[in-house]
Amino acid sequence: MPDADFWNDRYAEPGWAYGEAPNAFVASQADRFPAGSSVVELGSGEGRNAAFLARRGCRVTAVDSSSEGLAKAARLPGGDAVDAVQADVTAWEPDRQWDGAVATFLHLPPGQRPALYALLQRVVRPGGVVVAEWYRPEHRERGLHGGPPVAAAMVTAAELAEHFPEAGVVLL
């Protein structure tokens, strides 16, 4: 999987790799985070979701390994209110919890995903909300494009059910 150097090079390019508007799924789920909520976004990239949630009145922490991405996040409307943390989410060990967490298209190799799932559960307070979106192999079967080039890098419904057994995971 790409490392910080890859993402720094990508985000150093002019413009925004994924646009400035929030991810459509995050925007559709934003009401799950009322104004004043504390939210952490893991793998925030250029911060479009973090800045969007900050504009909605959330206290947002954006975590990404790319210093270039986090610098761009600060330039977005609302981005100046985001607490940026440069860290590799596979090794990050925060000493606090948030009301909610966001992770969109944070595709990791199969061996690293259990640690991500455990992190999501650790950083969200009891009763909090996790909003996450990944490409799944069945998306390819339905003819949807995008995501990792290999199915092994995609999350499956069974994998999520295994790692979030009591979370009431909803697959859309």
HUCORJO-V282249 format. One record per residue. N is the residue number from 1. PHI is phi as a letter, one per 30 degrees, with the letter a starting at -180 (999 if undefined). PSI is psi in degrees with one decimal (NA if undefined). BURIAL is # if it has 9 or more other ideal C-beta (glycine too) atoms within 8 Angstrom, else .. Layout:
# HUCORJO-V282249
N;PHI;PSI;BURIAL
N;PHI;PSI;BURIAL
This chain:
# HUCORJO-V282249
1;999;152.8;.
2;d;147.4;.
3;c;-175.1;.
4;e;-37.7;#
5;d;-42.8;.
6;e;-49.7;.
7;d;-36.4;#
8;d;-43.8;#
9;d;-44.2;#
10;d;-44.9;#
11;d;-14.5;#
12;d;-16.5;.
13;d;150.7;.
14;d;152.7;.
15;i;-168.5;.
16;b;123.8;.
17;e;-37.7;.
18;b;14.8;.
19;i;172.7;.
20;c;-19.8;.
21;d;152.0;.
22;d;157.4;#
23;e;136.8;#
24;e;-38.6;.
25;d;-43.9;#
26;d;-44.3;#
27;d;-39.2;#
28;d;-20.8;.
29;c;3.1;.
30;d;-28.4;#
31;d;-13.3;.
32;d;-14.4;.
33;c;91.0;#
34;d;156.9;.
35;e;138.2;.
36;j;-14.3;.
37;d;147.8;#
38;c;129.4;#
39;b;136.6;#
40;c;133.3;#
41;c;120.3;#
42;c;129.9;#
43;i;52.3;#
44;d;-13.7;#
45;h;-125.2;#
46;d;5.9;#
47;i;16.8;#
48;d;-37.9;#
49;d;-41.0;#
50;d;-46.3;#
51;d;-39.9;#
52;d;-47.5;#
53;d;-35.6;#
54;d;-40.2;#
55;d;-25.9;.
56;d;1.0;#
57;j;8.2;.
58;d;153.0;#
59;c;109.8;#
60;c;137.8;#
61;c;123.9;#
62;c;125.2;#
63;c;125.0;#
64;a;153.7;#
65;d;-12.8;#
66;c;115.7;#
67;d;-33.7;.
68;d;-44.1;#
69;d;-45.4;#
70;d;-35.1;#
71;d;-40.6;.
72;d;-38.2;#
73;e;-39.9;#
74;d;-20.4;#
75;d;-10.0;.
76;d;151.8;#
77;e;125.5;.
78;j;-18.1;#
79;d;-25.8;#
80;d;-16.5;.
81;c;-4.6;.
82;d;133.7;#
83;d;111.7;.
84;c;132.1;#
85;b;115.5;#
86;d;110.6;.
87;a;153.2;#
88;d;118.1;.
89;d;-18.8;#
90;d;-11.7;.
91;b;-5.6;.
92;d;133.7;#
93;b;81.3;.
94;d;157.4;.
95;c;31.9;.
96;a;175.9;.
97;b;158.8;.
98;b;167.4;#
99;d;-26.2;#
100;a;167.0;#
101;b;149.4;#
102;b;136.9;#
103;b;116.4;#
104;b;125.4;#
105;h;37.3;#
106;d;80.3;#
107;d;121.9;#
108;b;158.2;#
109;d;152.7;.
110;e;-38.9;.
111;d;-20.3;.
112;c;-15.2;#
113;d;-39.3;#
114;e;-37.3;.
115;d;-37.3;.
116;d;-44.6;#
117;d;-41.1;#
118;d;-39.8;#
119;d;-46.3;#
120;e;-40.6;#
121;d;-33.0;#
122;d;-36.7;.
123;d;-10.1;#
124;c;127.2;#
125;d;157.3;.
126;e;133.0;.
127;i;-2.5;.
128;d;-177.1;#
129;b;136.8;#
130;c;123.0;#
131;c;114.0;#
132;b;145.7;#
133;b;128.2;#
134;b;154.2;#
135;d;139.7;#
136;c;153.7;#
137;e;-35.2;.
138;d;-18.9;.
139;d;-42.3;#
140;d;-40.4;#
141;d;-29.3;.
142;d;3.2;.
143;i;10.0;.
144;d;144.0;.
145;c;158.8;.
146;j;179.5;.
147;i;-176.0;#
148;d;151.1;.
149;d;-14.6;.
150;b;142.2;.
151;d;-30.3;.
152;d;-22.7;.
153;d;0.3;#
154;c;148.5;#
155;d;143.0;#
156;c;158.7;.
157;d;-40.8;.
158;d;-38.8;.
159;d;-45.5;#
160;d;-42.9;#
161;d;-36.3;#
162;d;-41.5;.
163;c;-15.8;#
164;b;60.5;#
165;d;-29.1;.
166;c;12.9;.
167;d;-7.3;.
168;i;47.3;.
169;e;129.7;.
170;c;120.3;.
171;c;124.9;.
172;c;NA;.
